Amino acid sequence: MVDIPPRPWPTGTPEHAEPLVTRVLAPNPSPYTYTGTQTYLVGNGADRAVIDPGPDEAQHLDAIMAAAGEARISTILCTHTHRDHSPGAGPLAERTGAPVMGCAKLVIADNGPRADEAFDTTYEPERVLEDGEAVSGDGWTLRAVHTPGHTSNHLCFALEESGALFTGDHVMGWSTSVIVPPDGNMADYLDSLQKLYDREDSVYYPAHGAPVTKPRQLVRSMIGHRRQRERQILKILRESPKSLPQFIPIMYKGLDPRLEKAAQLSVHAHLIDLEHRSLVTRSGDRWAAL
């Protein structure tokens, strides 16, 4: 587990990551959001794109508007529809007149107990971006990169002028993503990681945590980590069948109790993938190796 750094954090303060990129931290820290959701403003000319406007909190929306200054907010983009990413889109659109676009709308009928932020049912995009489709403004171009896995509707956005990639929750700067079935899918997640590994982006700007300055190195280690988890699960099941909670003390020693449900969900995502590959089977609440 990665500890959250001590306060103060730069909540609400514009930080210039590079000439075309400004970051504003939302006031929503948690064990799952780190110091909070990072909203990005793209552009340094007459207009700005806003990526992941975050929660619907007046304090954060005011900070976004202040960071834009005299520039017009012309585009509002969302990587996915968890409640720490997209609820601010509608209220920001009302303030600015900018269209909301990016990922597709997604509503899960049974949110149930979740380890990450539940889905935002208020999200209404005017335009859904296809893989490879671009939007542009004064001196900036953002191209959609479909990266399902963390959620089925997850997108990243590539800034063509600088080689940066805004990775949402697909690749974060402080932790691996939680994959929550049934919408989260481990096979899709690994395929999307490979898709990013095959690209040549210069830096990642995640929604949580620090910029990733060696992207391919991190992605390679993330793929290796997930494959190691697969091998660990199979080894455990070859010794004896297990129910989902029984994996956690073996695989995650010293885990913060607040994160146990998240760990169970990630193990569950691996088990579903392994089941689809005919490597494990389940009977009731117990899993066994084949």
Backbone as CSV, one residue per row, in Angstrom:
resi,resn,N_x,N_y,N_z,CA_x,CA_y,CA_z,C_x,C_y,C_z
1,MET,0.846,-1.204,0.000,0.000,0.000,0.000,0.877,1.248,0.000
2,VAL,0.491,2.232,-0.780,1.202,3.497,-0.839,0.516,4.484,0.089
3,ASP,1.263,5.070,0.998,0.684,6.028,1.925,0.357,7.332,1.216
4,ILE,-0.739,7.964,1.636,-1.078,9.288,1.138,-0.122,10.288,1.778
5,PRO,0.491,11.181,1.010,1.454,12.126,1.588,0.764,13.074,2.557
6,PRO,1.518,13.597,3.500,0.928,14.502,4.489,0.458,15.801,3.849
7,ARG,-0.542,16.408,4.458,-0.975,17.735,4.027,0.130,18.737,4.347
8,PRO,0.110,19.905,3.699,-0.916,20.406,2.776,-0.746,19.860,1.373
9,TRP,-1.886,19.682,0.693,-1.905,19.342,-0.721,-2.310,20.589,-1.506
10,PRO,-2.010,20.636,-2.788,-2.313,21.859,-3.573,-3.774,21.922,-4.037
11,THR,-4.696,21.555,-3.171,-6.114,21.517,-3.533,-6.586,22.878,-4.034
12,GLY,-7.150,22.890,-5.240,-7.710,24.112,-5.807,-6.715,25.078,-6.410
13,THR,-5.422,24.771,-6.304,-4.379,25.675,-6.804,-3.921,25.242,-8.194
14,PRO,-3.988,26.079,-9.200,-3.522,25.693,-10.537,-2.027,25.379,-10.523
15,GLU,-1.659,24.235,-11.091,-0.255,23.835,-11.224,0.023,23.606,-12.710
16,HIS,1.084,24.219,-13.216,1.399,24.132,-14.640,2.363,22.977,-14.880
17,ALA,1.827,21.894,-15.415,2.629,20.702,-15.658,3.533,20.867,-16.872
18,GLU,3.060,21.592,-17.880,3.822,21.914,-19.082,3.082,23.063,-19.748
19,PRO,3.640,23.673,-20.784,3.001,24.880,-21.330,1.529,24.727,-21.686
20,LEU,1.111,23.554,-22.133,-0.277,23.364,-22.548,-1.152,22.708,-21.482
21,VAL,-0.593,22.391,-20.317,-1.327,21.583,-19.340,-1.292,22.230,-17.962
22,THR,-2.480,22.450,-17.407,-2.635,22.951,-16.039,-3.458,21.942,-15.255
23,ARG,-3.039,21.688,-14.039,-3.679,20.686,-13.184,-4.345,21.372,-11.995
24,VAL,-5.576,20.945,-11.646,-6.279,21.455,-10.468,-6.778,20.262,-9.661
25,LEU,-6.381,20.179,-8.405,-6.722,19.057,-7.534,-8.054,19.301,-6.848
26,ALA,-8.957,18.319,-6.944,-10.272,18.415,-6.319,-10.190,18.076,-4.826
27,PRO,-11.118,18.595,-4.027,-11.104,18.346,-2.574,-11.824,17.055,-2.210
28,ASN,-11.373,15.940,-2.763,-12.032,14.657,-2.490,-11.036,13.546,-2.190
29,PRO,-10.113,13.745,-1.244,-9.143,12.691,-0.926,-9.832,11.489,-0.270
30,SER,-9.254,10.306,-0.488,-9.777,9.084,0.132,-8.754,7.974,-0.096
31,PRO,-8.943,6.797,0.550,-8.038,5.686,0.260,-8.082,5.223,-1.182
32,TYR,-9.126,5.641,-1.949,-9.255,5.216,-3.329,-8.947,6.320,-4.327
33,THR,-8.909,7.573,-3.877,-8.636,8.689,-4.786,-7.305,9.365,-4.486
34,TYR,-6.557,8.846,-3.483,-5.270,9.433,-3.098,-5.527,10.843,-2.560
35,THR,-4.836,11.856,-3.032,-5.062,13.213,-2.509,-6.271,13.882,-3.156
36,GLY,-6.911,13.201,-4.110,-8.087,13.727,-4.794,-7.984,13.515,-6.292
37,THR,-9.068,13.843,-6.976,-9.104,13.746,-8.437,-8.443,14.967,-9.058
38,GLN,-7.583,14.728,-10.036,-6.898,15.820,-10.721,-7.624,16.150,-12.028
39,THR,-8.121,17.372,-12.091,-8.728,17.897,-13.308,-7.639,18.593,-14.113
40,TYR,-7.647,18.381,-15.429,-6.635,19.002,-16.288,-7.290,19.998,-17.246
41,LEU,-6.662,21.157,-17.386,-7.038,22.131,-18.405,-5.955,22.107,-19.476
42,VAL,-6.381,22.008,-20.732,-5.446,21.894,-21.852,-5.600,23.111,-22.754
43,GLY,-4.461,23.755,-23.037,-4.431,24.915,-23.912,-3.770,26.102,-23.238
44,ASN,-3.225,27.011,-24.046,-2.681,28.267,-23.511,-3.015,29.452,-24.416
45,GLY,-4.033,29.230,-25.253,-4.472,30.298,-26.145,-5.839,30.824,-25.750
46,ALA,-6.719,30.930,-26.720,-8.019,31.556,-26.480,-8.999,30.651,-25.763
47,ASP,-8.781,29.314,-25.832,-9.742,28.404,-25.203,-9.035,27.271,-24.492
48,ARG,-9.822,26.536,-23.680,-9.303,25.418,-22.901,-10.241,24.220,-23.039
49,ALA,-9.645,23.038,-23.045,-10.393,21.808,-22.814,-10.223,21.443,-21.348
50,VAL,-11.257,20.932,-20.729,-11.204,20.449,-19.355,-11.386,18.937,-19.377
51,ILE,-10.431,18.225,-18.801,-10.487,16.762,-18.736,-10.802,16.331,-17.313
52,ASP,-11.847,15.521,-17.165,-12.318,15.020,-15.873,-12.598,16.156,-14.893
53,PRO,-13.748,16.819,-15.038,-14.072,17.938,-14.140,-14.302,17.530,-12.701
54,GLY,-14.360,16.229,-12.428,-14.389,15.770,-11.046,-15.758,15.826,-10.408
55,PRO,-15.797,15.899,-9.070,-17.073,15.894,-8.361,-17.823,17.208,-8.547
56,ASP,-19.124,17.140,-8.342,-19.959,18.334,-8.431,-19.865,19.093,-7.118
57,GLU,-18.780,19.842,-6.977,-18.548,20.653,-5.782,-18.225,22.066,-6.233
58,ALA,-18.985,23.023,-5.711,-18.831,24.417,-6.152,-17.400,24.908,-5.977
59,GLN,-16.755,24.508,-4.880,-15.382,24.937,-4.617,-14.455,24.510,-5.755
60,HIS,-14.626,23.270,-6.223,-13.756,22.767,-7.290,-14.098,23.407,-8.633
61,LEU,-15.386,23.561,-8.912,-15.771,24.205,-10.167,-15.286,25.648,-10.218
62,ASP,-15.331,26.338,-9.085,-14.791,27.702,-9.017,-13.292,27.699,-9.323
63,ALA,-12.584,26.694,-8.805,-11.134,26.611,-9.031,-10.824,26.360,-10.498
64,ILE,-11.648,25.536,-11.164,-11.456,25.290,-12.589,-11.649,26.577,-13.382
65,MET,-12.706,27.300,-13.064,-12.976,28.559,-13.762,-11.840,29.552,-13.536
66,ALA,-11.331,29.611,-12.315,-10.233,30.533,-12.008,-8.972,30.150,-12.775
67,ALA,-8.728,28.828,-12.898,-7.537,28.369,-13.618,-7.616,28.715,-15.104
68,ALA,-8.828,28.743,-15.652,-8.985,29.108,-17.067,-8.764,30.594,-17.293
69,GLY,-8.995,31.398,-16.266,-8.775,32.840,-16.399,-9.673,33.453,-17.454
70,GLU,-9.071,34.230,-18.343,-9.831,34.895,-19.405,-10.131,33.967,-20.575
71,ALA,-9.509,32.802,-20.602,-9.730,31.869,-21.710,-11.112,31.240,-21.604
72,ARG,-11.685,30.923,-22.744,-12.989,30.277,-22.798,-12.831,28.763,-22.628
73,ILE,-13.638,28.153,-21.782,-13.691,26.698,-21.698,-14.602,26.225,-22.829
74,SER,-14.007,25.548,-23.822,-14.726,25.213,-25.049,-15.126,23.748,-25.140
75,THR,-14.487,22.895,-24.334,-14.721,21.453,-24.412,-14.587,20.849,-23.016
76,ILE,-15.497,19.964,-22.656,-15.420,19.235,-21.389,-15.359,17.751,-21.728
77,LEU,-14.272,17.092,-21.325,-14.023,15.691,-21.657,-13.996,14.837,-20.396
78,CYS,-14.551,13.638,-20.476,-14.523,12.706,-19.348,-13.907,11.380,-19.776
79,THR,-12.991,10.873,-18.960,-12.355,9.586,-19.248,-13.284,8.421,-18.947
80,HIS,-14.102,8.550,-17.887,-15.077,7.517,-17.535,-16.040,8.113,-16.522
81,THR,-17.014,7.333,-16.092,-18.123,7.910,-15.342,-18.193,7.447,-13.892
82,HIS,-17.060,7.256,-13.247,-17.087,7.097,-11.800,-17.359,8.462,-11.163
83,ARG,-17.919,8.446,-9.977,-18.448,9.671,-9.387,-17.380,10.664,-8.939
84,ASP,-16.135,10.272,-8.978,-15.082,11.251,-8.684,-14.532,11.882,-9.955
85,HIS,-15.113,11.564,-11.113,-14.588,12.061,-12.389,-15.569,12.927,-13.176
86,SER,-16.825,12.479,-13.311,-17.718,13.116,-14.286,-18.869,13.955,-13.733
87,PRO,-19.259,13.884,-12.453,-20.436,14.652,-12.022,-20.312,16.162,-12.205
88,GLY,-19.098,16.703,-12.201,-18.924,18.134,-12.405,-19.127,18.572,-13.842
89,ALA,-19.267,17.602,-14.772,-19.358,17.958,-16.192,-20.611,18.769,-16.496
90,GLY,-21.757,18.306,-16.041,-23.000,19.022,-16.309,-23.026,20.429,-15.735
91,PRO,-22.718,20.578,-14.438,-22.685,21.935,-13.871,-21.662,22.851,-14.544
92,LEU,-20.500,22.302,-14.948,-19.507,23.129,-15.635,-20.018,23.525,-17.016
93,ALA,-20.725,22.620,-17.678,-21.311,22.952,-18.979,-22.343,24.075,-18.835
94,GLU,-23.120,24.046,-17.756,-24.104,25.109,-17.524,-23.417,26.459,-17.317
95,ARG,-22.285,26.443,-16.665,-21.558,27.698,-16.419,-20.924,28.250,-17.683
96,THR,-20.462,27.366,-18.560,-19.607,27.787,-19.667,-20.243,27.669,-21.048
97,GLY,-21.263,26.837,-21.174,-21.833,26.562,-22.492,-21.042,25.561,-23.305
98,ALA,-19.975,24.990,-22.729,-19.141,24.029,-23.443,-19.846,22.676,-23.537
99,PRO,-19.680,21.965,-24.644,-20.273,20.635,-24.758,-19.504,19.613,-23.929
100,VAL,-20.234,18.623,-23.428,-19.646,17.497,-22.703,-19.459,16.357,-23.692
101,MET,-18.275,15.792,-23.731,-17.997,14.704,-24.672,-16.941,13.779,-24.095
102,GLY,-16.651,12.738,-24.851,-15.641,11.774,-24.405,-16.234,10.397,-24.301
103,CYS,-16.219,9.820,-23.096,-16.667,8.447,-22.913,-18.176,8.323,-23.091
104,ALA,-18.618,7.112,-23.313,-20.042,6.832,-23.444,-20.708,6.859,-22.074
105,LYS,-22.001,7.077,-22.073,-22.793,6.999,-20.847,-22.841,5.542,-20.403
106,LEU,-22.779,5.330,-19.102,-22.821,3.975,-18.563,-23.565,3.995,-17.245
107,VAL,-24.561,3.159,-17.126,-25.318,3.054,-15.877,-25.338,1.588,-15.465
108,ILE,-24.864,1.308,-14.269,-24.923,-0.039,-13.724,-26.178,-0.124,-12.867
109,ALA,-27.062,-1.064,-13.164,-28.341,-1.134,-12.468,-28.162,-1.400,-10.978
110,ASP,-27.203,-2.254,-10.611,-26.985,-2.586,-9.203,-25.597,-2.111,-8.806
111,ASN,-25.513,-0.924,-8.208,-24.212,-0.430,-7.769,-23.696,-1.231,-6.585
112,GLY,-24.592,-1.641,-5.689,-24.197,-2.478,-4.560,-23.040,-1.903,-3.778
113,PRO,-22.443,-2.676,-2.875,-21.243,-2.218,-2.186,-20.075,-2.239,-3.161
114,ARG,-19.356,-1.129,-3.297,-18.240,-1.060,-4.226,-16.999,-0.573,-3.491
115,ALA,-15.843,-0.927,-4.041,-14.601,-0.491,-3.421,-14.094,0.797,-4.026
116,ASP,-14.523,1.118,-5.233,-14.137,2.386,-5.834,-15.387,3.256,-5.916
117,GLU,-15.281,4.420,-6.519,-16.435,5.300,-6.622,-17.469,4.681,-7.557
118,ALA,-18.745,4.721,-7.162,-19.810,4.169,-7.985,-20.010,5.041,-9.218
119,PHE,-20.823,4.546,-10.132,-20.999,5.246,-11.404,-21.904,6.459,-11.273
120,ASP,-21.615,7.440,-12.109,-22.367,8.689,-12.177,-23.522,8.511,-13.158
121,THR,-24.742,8.531,-12.652,-25.904,8.343,-13.516,-26.401,9.653,-14.121
122,THR,-25.771,10.785,-13.781,-26.196,12.082,-14.315,-25.461,12.447,-15.602
123,TYR,-24.450,11.695,-15.954,-23.600,12.031,-17.095,-24.371,11.912,-18.412
124,GLU,-24.371,12.988,-19.204,-25.067,13.015,-20.488,-24.170,13.665,-21.539
125,PRO,-23.383,12.888,-22.259,-22.486,13.482,-23.259,-23.239,13.941,-24.501
126,GLU,-22.823,15.059,-25.030,-23.359,15.495,-26.324,-22.708,14.737,-27.474
127,ARG,-21.502,14.253,-27.223,-20.774,13.539,-28.272,-19.902,12.475,-27.634
128,VAL,-20.010,11.242,-28.119,-19.164,10.133,-27.673,-18.038,9.971,-28.682
129,LEU,-16.811,9.974,-28.205,-15.657,9.900,-29.100,-15.284,8.451,-29.397
130,GLU,-15.160,8.145,-30.659,-14.690,6.826,-31.085,-13.176,6.745,-30.910
131,ASP,-12.668,5.542,-30.876,-11.228,5.340,-30.758,-10.522,6.025,-31.924
132,GLY,-9.594,6.927,-31.623,-8.853,7.644,-32.651,-9.473,8.956,-33.080
133,GLU,-10.679,9.246,-32.602,-11.341,10.489,-32.976,-10.757,11.648,-32.164
134,ALA,-10.663,12.834,-32.782,-9.990,13.969,-32.145,-10.923,15.147,-31.980
135,VAL,-10.619,15.969,-30.974,-11.226,17.291,-30.809,-10.070,18.275,-30.696
136,SER,-10.317,19.524,-31.102,-9.213,20.476,-31.107,-9.698,21.863,-30.747
137,GLY,-8.738,22.708,-30.389,-8.992,24.096,-30.078,-7.807,24.940,-30.500
138,ASP,-7.633,26.079,-29.848,-6.566,27.008,-30.196,-5.216,26.467,-29.723
139,GLY,-4.508,25.780,-30.626,-3.173,25.284,-30.311,-3.131,23.927,-29.639
140,TRP,-4.254,23.216,-29.586,-4.249,21.890,-28.959,-5.155,20.921,-29.713
141,THR,-4.767,19.654,-29.694,-5.541,18.573,-30.294,-5.505,17.383,-29.344
142,LEU,-6.674,16.880,-28.975,-6.781,15.720,-28.094,-7.450,14.585,-28.848
143,ARG,-6.782,13.421,-28.850,-7.288,12.264,-29.582,-7.660,11.156,-28.597
144,ALA,-8.844,10.582,-28.776,-9.346,9.546,-27.879,-8.616,8.226,-28.104
145,VAL,-8.264,7.576,-27.000,-7.660,6.246,-27.029,-8.534,5.352,-26.150
146,HIS,-9.245,4.422,-26.734,-10.138,3.563,-25.966,-9.316,2.585,-25.126
147,THR,-9.582,2.577,-23.829,-8.844,1.729,-22.901,-9.806,1.071,-21.916
148,PRO,-10.694,0.186,-22.366,-11.599,-0.484,-21.432,-10.847,-1.391,-20.469
149,GLY,-11.465,-1.656,-19.341,-10.860,-2.528,-18.337,-11.230,-2.084,-16.944
150,HIS,-10.717,-0.921,-16.529,-11.130,-0.349,-15.240,-12.636,-0.142,-15.256
151,THR,-13.138,0.405,-16.342,-14.559,0.412,-16.684,-14.669,0.109,-18.163
152,SER,-15.846,-0.315,-18.592,-16.001,-0.663,-20.004,-15.990,0.559,-20.905
153,ASN,-16.252,1.743,-20.347,-16.315,2.957,-21.171,-15.089,3.853,-21.014
154,HIS,-13.999,3.338,-20.472,-12.840,4.182,-20.167,-12.106,4.638,-21.430
155,LEU,-11.745,5.920,-21.440,-10.925,6.513,-22.500,-9.689,7.172,-21.891
156,CYS,-8.614,7.199,-22.652,-7.503,8.114,-22.406,-7.534,9.168,-23.510
157,PHE,-6.797,10.265,-23.298,-6.752,11.335,-24.296,-5.296,11.702,-24.565
158,ALA,-4.908,11.636,-25.831,-3.535,11.943,-26.241,-3.457,13.382,-26.722
159,LEU,-2.524,14.145,-26.149,-2.282,15.529,-26.550,-1.221,15.521,-27.640
160,GLU,-1.628,15.752,-28.888,-0.728,15.549,-30.016,0.419,16.543,-30.038
161,GLU,0.193,17.734,-29.533,1.243,18.763,-29.597,2.431,18.459,-28.694
162,SER,2.252,17.693,-27.626,3.365,17.464,-26.699,3.701,15.995,-26.489
163,GLY,2.841,15.084,-26.933,3.090,13.662,-26.711,2.615,13.163,-25.361
164,ALA,1.875,13.982,-24.623,1.352,13.568,-23.322,0.091,12.735,-23.499
165,LEU,-0.178,11.875,-22.507,-1.405,11.085,-22.494,-2.077,11.253,-21.139
166,PHE,-3.350,11.635,-21.159,-4.150,11.747,-19.937,-4.807,10.395,-19.705
167,THR,-4.412,9.720,-18.634,-4.726,8.297,-18.480,-5.872,8.006,-17.525
168,GLY,-6.534,9.030,-16.978,-7.664,8.770,-16.098,-7.293,7.822,-14.982
169,ASP,-8.068,6.738,-14.832,-7.764,5.718,-13.824,-7.153,4.465,-14.434
170,HIS,-6.928,4.467,-15.747,-6.353,3.271,-16.365,-4.922,3.059,-15.893
171,VAL,-4.133,4.108,-15.901,-2.783,4.083,-15.305,-2.711,5.265,-14.362
172,MET,-2.466,4.979,-13.080,-2.392,6.039,-12.078,-0.958,6.209,-11.588
173,GLY,-0.713,7.344,-10.954,0.631,7.670,-10.515,0.926,7.264,-9.085
174,TRP,0.030,6.473,-8.479,0.276,6.098,-7.076,-0.107,4.657,-6.764
175,SER,-0.927,4.010,-7.595,-1.419,2.672,-7.306,-1.914,2.048,-8.593
176,THR,-2.102,0.735,-8.581,-2.762,0.090,-9.705,-4.268,0.308,-9.618
177,SER,-4.959,0.186,-10.734,-6.404,0.371,-10.776,-7.118,-0.808,-10.135
178,VAL,-8.271,-0.522,-9.550,-9.158,-1.572,-9.085,-10.053,-1.980,-10.247
179,ILE,-10.134,-3.273,-10.504,-10.980,-3.802,-11.569,-12.190,-4.446,-10.896
180,VAL,-13.355,-3.867,-11.106,-14.555,-4.266,-10.369,-15.543,-4.940,-11.313
181,PRO,-15.674,-6.268,-11.259,-16.722,-6.913,-12.040,-18.104,-6.465,-11.538
182,PRO,-19.140,-6.474,-12.366,-19.143,-7.057,-13.710,-18.692,-6.097,-14.811
183,ASP,-18.700,-4.784,-14.551,-18.316,-3.861,-15.620,-16.814,-3.878,-15.849
184,GLY,-16.033,-3.864,-14.782,-14.590,-3.968,-14.925,-14.201,-5.347,-15.429
185,ASN,-13.223,-5.393,-16.312,-12.871,-6.649,-16.966,-11.359,-6.769,-17.044
186,MET,-10.804,-7.817,-16.415,-9.347,-7.963,-16.338,-8.721,-8.221,-17.698
187,ALA,-9.357,-9.031,-18.537,-8.794,-9.300,-19.859,-8.735,-8.018,-20.682
188,ASP,-9.807,-7.229,-20.638,-9.814,-5.957,-21.358,-8.748,-5.014,-20.806
189,TYR,-8.603,-5.006,-19.487,-7.622,-4.131,-18.838,-6.205,-4.468,-19.320
190,LEU,-5.878,-5.748,-19.356,-4.541,-6.148,-19.796,-4.337,-5.843,-21.280
191,ASP,-5.377,-6.044,-22.082,-5.268,-5.688,-23.503,-5.035,-4.186,-23.664
192,SER,-5.716,-3.384,-22.838,-5.544,-1.931,-22.921,-4.160,-1.505,-22.449
193,LEU,-3.630,-2.178,-21.444,-2.255,-1.887,-21.030,-1.285,-2.184,-22.171
194,GLN,-1.487,-3.300,-22.852,-0.610,-3.626,-23.978,-0.740,-2.578,-25.073
195,LYS,-1.957,-2.074,-25.284,-2.188,-1.029,-26.276,-1.365,0.212,-25.944
196,LEU,-1.325,0.589,-24.667,-0.524,1.748,-24.268,0.963,1.455,-24.380
197,TYR,1.363,0.235,-24.042,2.787,-0.125,-24.132,3.279,-0.005,-25.578
198,ASP,2.410,-0.268,-26.524,2.790,-0.212,-27.936,2.834,1.218,-28.483
199,ARG,2.371,2.193,-27.681,2.413,3.587,-28.088,3.762,4.211,-27.687
200,GLU,3.950,5.481,-28.036,5.198,6.173,-27.710,4.911,7.499,-27.021
201,ASP,3.988,7.502,-26.089,3.685,8.722,-25.345,4.869,9.108,-24.461
202,SER,5.078,10.405,-24.302,6.251,10.882,-23.566,6.026,10.964,-22.066
203,VAL,4.790,11.206,-21.641,4.468,11.347,-20.224,2.992,11.040,-20.045
204,TYR,2.652,10.454,-18.893,1.252,10.228,-18.549,0.840,11.224,-17.472
205,TYR,-0.356,11.781,-17.631,-0.968,12.595,-16.590,-2.193,11.844,-16.070
206,PRO,-2.064,11.176,-14.929,-3.180,10.401,-14.394,-4.146,11.264,-13.600
207,ALA,-5.325,10.714,-13.340,-6.307,11.434,-12.538,-5.940,11.429,-11.054
208,HIS,-5.065,10.518,-10.657,-4.653,10.430,-9.253,-3.155,10.149,-9.215
209,GLY,-2.424,10.959,-8.472,-0.995,10.731,-8.321,-0.148,11.546,-9.281
210,ALA,1.151,11.361,-9.146,2.127,12.168,-9.877,2.190,11.798,-11.350
211,PRO,2.704,12.715,-12.195,2.936,12.363,-13.603,3.876,11.173,-13.722
212,VAL,3.659,10.393,-14.755,4.480,9.211,-15.018,5.448,9.571,-16.140
213,THR,6.724,9.700,-15.794,7.711,10.184,-16.756,8.402,9.063,-17.536
214,LYS,8.197,7.811,-17.119,8.710,6.664,-17.863,7.537,5.721,-18.136
215,PRO,6.664,6.120,-19.064,5.398,5.404,-19.232,5.540,3.929,-19.593
216,ARG,6.339,3.613,-20.576,6.415,2.218,-21.022,7.025,1.334,-19.943
217,GLN,7.956,1.877,-19.190,8.548,1.110,-18.093,7.487,0.769,-17.043
218,LEU,6.656,1.753,-16.702,5.607,1.511,-15.714,4.582,0.520,-16.246
219,VAL,4.164,0.682,-17.487,3.163,-0.221,-18.042,3.692,-1.646,-18.097
220,ARG,4.939,-1.806,-18.474,5.532,-3.142,-18.491,5.495,-3.772,-17.097
221,SER,5.795,-2.973,-16.075,5.777,-3.511,-14.708,4.346,-3.816,-14.256
222,MET,3.372,-3.024,-14.722,1.979,-3.278,-14.360,1.484,-4.584,-14.980
223,ILE,1.834,-4.825,-16.234,1.467,-6.086,-16.870,2.120,-7.249,-16.132
224,GLY,3.395,-7.097,-15.788,4.096,-8.140,-15.042,3.464,-8.395,-13.686
225,HIS,3.029,-7.325,-13.022,2.381,-7.465,-11.719,1.094,-8.272,-11.822
226,ARG,0.295,-7.983,-12.838,-0.965,-8.715,-12.996,-0.711,-10.176,-13.347
227,ARG,0.288,-10.452,-14.170,0.604,-11.842,-14.504,1.119,-12.587,-13.268
228,GLN,1.875,-11.872,-12.421,2.343,-12.496,-11.183,1.165,-12.824,-10.274
229,ARG,0.167,-11.943,-10.209,-1.031,-12.218,-9.421,-1.762,-13.458,-9.945
230,GLU,-1.840,-13.590,-11.255,-2.443,-14.784,-11.849,-1.729,-16.042,-11.367
231,ARG,-0.413,-16.038,-11.452,0.354,-17.219,-11.043,0.154,-17.506,-9.564
232,GLN,0.089,-16.443,-8.760,-0.124,-16.608,-7.323,-1.487,-17.240,-7.036
233,ILE,-2.515,-16.782,-7.724,-3.858,-17.341,-7.533,-3.887,-18.814,-7.922
234,LEU,-3.284,-19.147,-9.042,-3.277,-20.538,-9.487,-2.506,-21.429,-8.508
235,LYS,-1.413,-20.930,-7.980,-0.642,-21.703,-7.000,-1.473,-21.954,-5.744
236,ILE,-2.171,-20.930,-5.267,-3.015,-21.075,-4.076,-4.106,-22.113,-4.315
237,LEU,-4.719,-22.087,-5.491,-5.826,-22.994,-5.777,-5.349,-24.417,-6.033
238,ARG,-4.116,-24.580,-6.460,-3.598,-25.944,-6.631,-3.397,-26.621,-5.286
239,GLU,-3.230,-25.811,-4.230,-3.077,-26.381,-2.893,-4.425,-26.809,-2.320
240,SER,-5.473,-25.986,-2.554,-6.830,-26.329,-2.105,-7.807,-25.289,-2.617
241,PRO,-9.077,-25.655,-2.809,-10.094,-24.675,-3.213,-10.232,-23.571,-2.170
242,LYS,-10.649,-22.395,-2.617,-10.761,-21.240,-1.725,-12.007,-20.435,-2.061
243,SER,-12.572,-19.808,-1.034,-13.568,-18.763,-1.247,-12.842,-17.437,-1.385
244,LEU,-13.515,-16.443,-1.921,-12.860,-15.169,-2.238,-12.164,-14.534,-1.034
245,PRO,-12.790,-14.429,0.140,-12.097,-13.779,1.261,-10.825,-14.508,1.711
246,GLN,-10.733,-15.807,1.420,-9.564,-16.576,1.876,-8.286,-16.227,1.123
247,PHE,-8.421,-15.607,-0.041,-7.223,-15.217,-0.794,-6.496,-14.040,-0.133
248,ILE,-7.226,-13.154,0.512,-6.682,-11.855,0.899,-5.539,-11.950,1.901
249,PRO,-5.666,-12.678,3.024,-4.525,-12.727,3.956,-3.298,-13.402,3.370
250,ILE,-3.478,-14.230,2.353,-2.337,-14.889,1.714,-1.656,-13.948,0.727
251,MET,-2.456,-13.228,-0.051,-1.922,-12.414,-1.137,-1.585,-10.987,-0.737
252,TYR,-2.238,-10.452,0.289,-2.088,-9.045,0.648,-1.774,-8.926,2.136
253,LYS,-0.586,-9.303,2.500,-0.196,-9.268,3.916,-0.068,-7.824,4.396
254,GLY,-0.647,-7.531,5.579,-0.564,-6.194,6.155,-1.436,-5.172,5.467
255,LEU,-2.450,-5.623,4.740,-3.313,-4.702,3.988,-4.170,-3.866,4.932
256,ASP,-4.295,-2.580,4.618,-5.215,-1.701,5.324,-6.619,-2.316,5.240
257,PRO,-7.277,-2.543,6.381,-8.616,-3.163,6.347,-9.601,-2.431,5.454
258,ARG,-9.420,-1.122,5.279,-10.332,-0.364,4.431,-10.219,-0.770,2.966
259,LEU,-9.126,-1.453,2.613,-8.893,-1.823,1.219,-9.143,-3.306,0.944
260,GLU,-9.625,-4.030,1.956,-9.837,-5.466,1.761,-10.880,-5.746,0.684
261,LYS,-11.962,-4.969,0.672,-12.984,-5.191,-0.344,-12.419,-4.933,-1.739
262,ALA,-11.598,-3.896,-1.879,-10.974,-3.616,-3.178,-10.096,-4.779,-3.612
263,ALA,-9.338,-5.337,-2.676,-8.472,-6.468,-2.995,-9.306,-7.673,-3.430
264,GLN,-10.412,-7.917,-2.736,-11.292,-9.025,-3.117,-11.827,-8.842,-4.539
265,LEU,-12.188,-7.611,-4.867,-12.731,-7.344,-6.199,-11.700,-7.585,-7.293
266,SER,-10.448,-7.192,-7.031,-9.399,-7.431,-8.027,-9.124,-8.928,-8.195
267,VAL,-9.101,-9.661,-7.075,-8.929,-11.110,-7.157,-10.088,-11.732,-7.927
268,HIS,-11.295,-11.240,-7.650,-12.471,-11.753,-8.348,-12.344,-11.522,-9.854
269,ALA,-11.864,-10.339,-10.254,-11.677,-10.054,-11.678,-10.678,-11.019,-12.303
270,HIS,-9.586,-11.318,-11.576,-8.620,-12.300,-12.073,-9.265,-13.677,-12.202
271,LEU,-10.043,-14.077,-11.206,-10.670,-15.398,-11.234,-11.638,-15.535,-12.407
272,ILE,-12.408,-14.488,-12.674,-13.326,-14.527,-13.815,-12.552,-14.697,-15.110
273,ASP,-11.453,-13.969,-15.261,-10.619,-14.085,-16.455,-10.042,-15.498,-16.567
274,LEU,-9.532,-16.032,-15.460,-8.963,-17.380,-15.469,-10.036,-18.429,-15.765
275,GLU,-11.251,-18.197,-15.283,-12.363,-19.106,-15.579,-12.675,-19.099,-17.077
276,HIS,-12.692,-17.904,-17.679,-12.955,-17.808,-19.118,-11.872,-18.504,-19.929
277,ARG,-10.684,-18.594,-19.369,-9.566,-19.264,-20.041,-9.456,-20.741,-19.651
278,SER,-10.463,-21.237,-18.929,-10.551,-22.649,-18.519,-9.379,-23.083,-17.652
279,LEU,-8.920,-22.176,-16.800,-7.834,-22.501,-15.870,-8.334,-22.707,-14.449
280,VAL,-9.510,-22.193,-14.139,-10.120,-22.407,-12.827,-11.608,-22.667,-13.017
281,THR,-12.233,-23.192,-11.979,-13.670,-23.415,-11.984,-14.231,-23.004,-10.635
282,ARG,-15.536,-22.803,-10.567,-16.153,-22.445,-9.290,-17.375,-23.305,-9.032
283,SER,-17.591,-23.530,-7.754,-18.767,-24.245,-7.288,-19.282,-23.508,-6.068
284,GLY,-20.437,-22.857,-6.213,-20.922,-22.027,-5.128,-20.000,-20.840,-4.936
285,ASP,-19.492,-20.653,-3.708,-18.591,-19.534,-3.440,-17.129,-19.960,-3.414
286,ARG,-16.833,-21.174,-3.876,-15.467,-21.679,-3.820,-14.906,-21.866,-5.223
287,TRP,-13.617,-21.553,-5.327,-12.901,-21.652,-6.593,-11.854,-22.750,-6.503
288,ALA,-11.597,-23.434,-7.630,-10.606,-24.506,-7.655,-9.857,-24.459,-8.985
289,ALA,-8.620,-24.920,-8.961,-7.814,-24.991,-10.186,-8.237,-26.190,-11.023
290,LEU,-8.098,-26.064,-12.324,-8.363,-27.166,-13.248,-7.044,-27.815,-13.695
